[in-house]
Amino acid sequence: QVQLVESGGGLVQAGGSLRLSCAASGFIFSANAMAWYRQAPGKQRDLVAIINSGGNTRYVVSAKGRFTISRDNAKNTVYLQMNSLKPEDTAVYYCKALVSYGYWGQGTQVTVSS
């Protein structure tokens, strides 16, 4: 079955960096697009970035220039490098496998203090 395990979240000061990882299994990772989403308290879950099987990437406006999504097909892992973090980036971050109807990981908390 499809499994996605996120890691790398934590508490960081504004201006700092974190790298999130999402280890995937149960499907042909290299053939599928992957995405990162985030959900702040009391808000809906929103897309942050997508990377397709060919490595092409797209970002939401708030992430452009600060976040980088990447993938390592040999490790079945997708990453989100987050730089210049702001308090408004505080959220639970989820990776999603764009397979069939979509599969979600359990999420990892990112807290940015001012």
C-alpha positions in Angstrom: 0.0 0.0 0.0 1.1 3.6 -0.5 2.9 5.1 2.5 4.3 8.6 2.8 6.4 9.6 5.9 7.3 13.2 6.4 10.1 14.4 8.6 12.2 17.5 9.2 9.8 19.8 10.8 10.5 21.8 13.9 10.8 25.2 15.6 12.9 27.8 13.9 13.3 31.5 14.2 12.2 33.9 11.5 14.8 34.0 8.7 15.9 30.5 9.4 15.7 27.4 7.2 14.3 23.9 7.4 14.4 20.9 5.0 11.4 18.6 4.9 11.6 15.1 3.6 8.9 12.7 2.5 9.8 9.1 2.1 7.5 7.2 -0.3 6.7 3.6 -0.8 4.1 1.4 -2.4 4.0 2.9 -5.9 6.3 3.7 -8.7 7.7 6.9 -7.3 9.7 8.0 -10.3 6.7 7.9 -12.5 4.5 10.2 -10.5 4.2 13.8 -9.5 4.6 14.8 -5.8 3.4 17.8 -4.0 3.8 19.7 -0.7 0.8 21.2 1.0 0.4 23.1 4.3 -2.4 23.7 6.7 -2.3 26.5 9.3 -4.5 26.4 12.4 -8.1 27.1 11.5 -7.4 27.3 7.7 -7.8 25.0 4.8 -5.0 22.9 3.4 -3.2 24.7 0.6 -0.8 23.7 -2.1 2.8 24.9 -1.7 4.7 23.3 -4.5 4.6 20.5 -7.1 7.2 18.5 -8.9 6.4 16.2 -11.8 8.1 13.0 -12.8 10.4 14.9 -15.1 11.5 17.3 -12.3 9.6 20.3 -13.4 8.4 22.4 -10.5 5.7 24.9 -9.7 5.2 27.1 -6.6 2.5 29.2 -5.1 3.4 32.9 -5.0 4.2 32.9 -1.3 6.8 30.1 -1.8 8.6 31.4 -4.9 12.1 32.4 -4.3 12.2 31.0 -0.8 11.2 27.3 -1.1 12.6 24.6 -3.4 11.0 21.3 -4.1 13.2 18.5 -5.3 13.1 14.7 -5.6 15.6 11.8 -5.4 14.1 8.9 -7.3 16.9 6.6 -6.1 15.7 7.2 -2.6 12.0 7.5 -3.3 12.0 10.8 -1.5 10.7 14.3 -2.1 12.1 17.3 -0.3 11.1 20.8 0.5 13.9 23.2 1.3 12.5 26.3 3.0 14.6 29.4 3.5 13.9 32.8 4.8 11.1 31.4 6.9 8.4 33.8 8.2 6.0 33.4 11.1 3.2 33.0 8.5 4.8 29.9 7.2 3.8 28.2 10.5 1.7 25.2 9.6 1.5 21.4 9.4 3.2 20.4 6.1 2.0 17.4 4.2 3.3 15.6 1.2 1.0 14.2 -1.3 1.5 11.5 -3.9 -0.4 12.4 -7.1 -1.3 8.8 -7.7 -4.9 7.8 -8.4 -7.1 9.9 -6.1 -4.0 11.0 -4.2 -2.4 9.9 -1.0 -1.3 11.9 2.0 1.4 11.6 4.6 0.7 12.2 8.3 2.2 15.7 8.3 5.1 17.4 10.0 4.7 20.6 12.2 6.7 23.7 11.2 6.7 26.6 13.7 8.4 29.8 12.9 8.9 32.2 15.8 9.2 36.0 15.4 
